[in-house]
Structure formats: structure tokens, C-alpha cells
Amino acid sequence: MNRDEIVRMARDVGAAQPESLYGRTDYVVMTISELERFAALVAASEREACAVIAEKTVCDTHLPTGVKIYGYKAAVAIRARGQA
């Protein structure tokens, strides 16, 4: 996740950029509710990025059959963390 994506997510939840504070304009202001929604967006984005990597990863070879076992189950488990 890059800076632009983080800033976009903050804006998506309603974060405001005040005019300036002691000459600084490199910050945003959020309510607790907005901060909670922002944290949820960041967590969901990171979960999805991890799940995509897991799906593309060969974890092991099933010894009896020789079939490659992919990280599908890991991806499902990662995504399920957001449902709790």
C-alpha cells in the first residue's frame, strides 16, 4: 500500500485536512468513528493483498498424489479474518 492509497482511504472515511496548524498542512483530522473505519479499510486492504499472495503460492506437494497444494486454504482463512 502506498501513500496515495492511504490518503485516499482516509478521505473515503471523511478525514479532513485543516488549513494549517502552526504552518503545517501535512496532517488530517479524524473523529474516533472515522479512525475506526479507516483502520478497517487498511486491515481489509492488507488482508486482501496477503490472500492474493497466498493464492499464488505453492505451499506443498501432496505426497500420495503428487498434486501441488496451493495456498487457497490459506487465502480463505486470511479473508475470513475480516468476517469475525
C-alpha positions in Angstrom: 0.0 0.0 0.0 1.4 3.3 -1.0 0.9 6.8 0.4 -1.7 7.8 -2.2 -3.8 4.7 -1.3 -3.6 5.5 2.4 -4.6 9.2 1.8 -7.5 8.0 -0.4 -8.7 5.7 2.3 -8.5 8.4 4.9 -10.5 10.7 2.6 -13.0 7.9 1.9 -13.9 7.8 5.6 -14.3 11.6 5.8 -10.9 12.7 7.2 -10.5 16.4 6.8 -7.4 18.4 6.1 -7.5 21.7 8.1 -6.0 24.9 6.6 -2.8 24.6 8.8 -1.6 24.0 12.3 1.5 26.0 13.2 2.2 26.3 9.5 1.9 22.5 8.8 -0.5 21.1 6.3 0.7 17.5 6.2 -1.9 16.0 8.5 -5.6 15.1 8.6 -8.2 15.3 11.3 -10.4 12.3 12.1 -13.1 11.5 14.6 -12.9 8.3 16.5 -15.6 6.8 14.3 -13.6 7.8 11.1 -10.4 6.4 12.6 -12.2 3.1 13.2 -13.5 3.0 9.7 -10.0 3.9 8.3 -8.4 1.2 10.3 -11.0 -1.3 9.0 -10.2 -0.2 5.4 -6.5 -0.6 5.9 -6.9 -4.0 7.5 -9.1 -5.2 4.7 -6.7 -4.0 2.1 -3.8 -5.7 3.7 -5.8 -9.0 4.2 -6.7 -9.0 0.5 -3.1 -8.4 -0.5 -1.9 -11.3 1.7 -4.7 -13.5 0.4 -3.7 -12.8 -3.2 -0.1 -13.8 -2.5 -1.2 -16.9 -0.7 -3.4 -18.0 -3.6 -0.4 -17.7 -6.0 1.9 -19.6 -3.7 2.6 -23.3 -3.9 2.7 -24.4 -0.3 3.5 -28.1 -0.6 3.1 -31.2 -2.7 0.5 -33.8 -1.6 2.8 -36.8 -1.2 0.3 -39.6 -2.1 -0.9 -38.0 -5.3 2.0 -35.7 -6.2 -0.6 -32.8 -6.7 0.7 -29.4 -5.9 -1.3 -27.8 -3.0 -1.8 -24.1 -3.4 -2.4 -21.5 -0.8 -6.1 -21.5 -1.5 -7.0 -22.6 2.0 -4.6 -20.0 3.5 -6.3 -17.3 1.3 -9.7 -18.4 2.5 -8.6 -18.2 6.1 -7.0 -14.8 5.7 -10.2 -13.4 4.1 -12.3 -15.0 6.8 -10.5 -12.9 9.4 -12.4 -9.9 8.1 -15.7 -11.6 8.8 -15.1 -12.0 12.5 
